[in-house]
Amino acid sequence: MPAGVSWPRYLKMFGASVLSMFAGAQVVHQYYRPDLTIPEVPPKPGELRTELFGLKERETDSATPKQ
């Protein structure tokens, strides 16, 4: 048996760890409240708040040759 413990003790610890993992995930899910709605029309570029705005500036800067 792993770690030299009995099967009942091992299963209790495994069950407790799985339950605490599920409970933690549920708490985080309730705290952050993800937006699970699916928009009908895809957003236009720049409307998503998750876009990296600095990345666009770096791409345009690197596309123009520096003198």
N, C-alpha and C positions, 0 to 999 in steps of 0.2 A: 504494500500500500504506500502511496506517496507520503513522504515526510514521516513515516512511521506511526501514523495514527490509525484508529479503527475506521471501518467503513461508515458506521452511523455518525461518528464525529465528523468525518470528511464530508459526508453528504449534507449535514447540518450547516457546516461552514460554507460549502458551495452554494447551498440554497440561500443562505443569508447574504452572501456576496452578490448573487444574481438579483435578489429582491432589492438590495440597496442600490444596485446599478440602475434598475428599472425606475425606482423611486426618484433617484437623482435626475435621471433623464426627464421624467415627468415634471419635476419641479422646475428645471431649466426651461422646458417647453412652455409651461404655464407662465413663467416670469417674462420671457421674451416675446411671447405671443406672435409666432411667425404668420405672415400674410399668406394664406394658402389659396387665395382666389387666383383664378387664371384669367388674365385680361383677354377680351375678345379680339382686340387689334394689338399687334406688337407695338411697343413704344418707339417713338422716333429717337434717333441718336441724340444723346445728351439729356434725355428725359429720365433715364434710369439713375437712381441715386447711387447705385453700386458701381458705376463706371469710374475708371481711374482718369480723372481729368488731367492730371499732371503727365500721364503717359502720352496723350495727344500732343501736348506742347513739346515734349521731348522728341516725338516722332517728326513733327514739323521742323524742329530745330535741326535735327540730324539730316533731314532731307535737303536742306538748303546748305550749299557749300560755304564754308567759312573762309574768309580771305585774310 
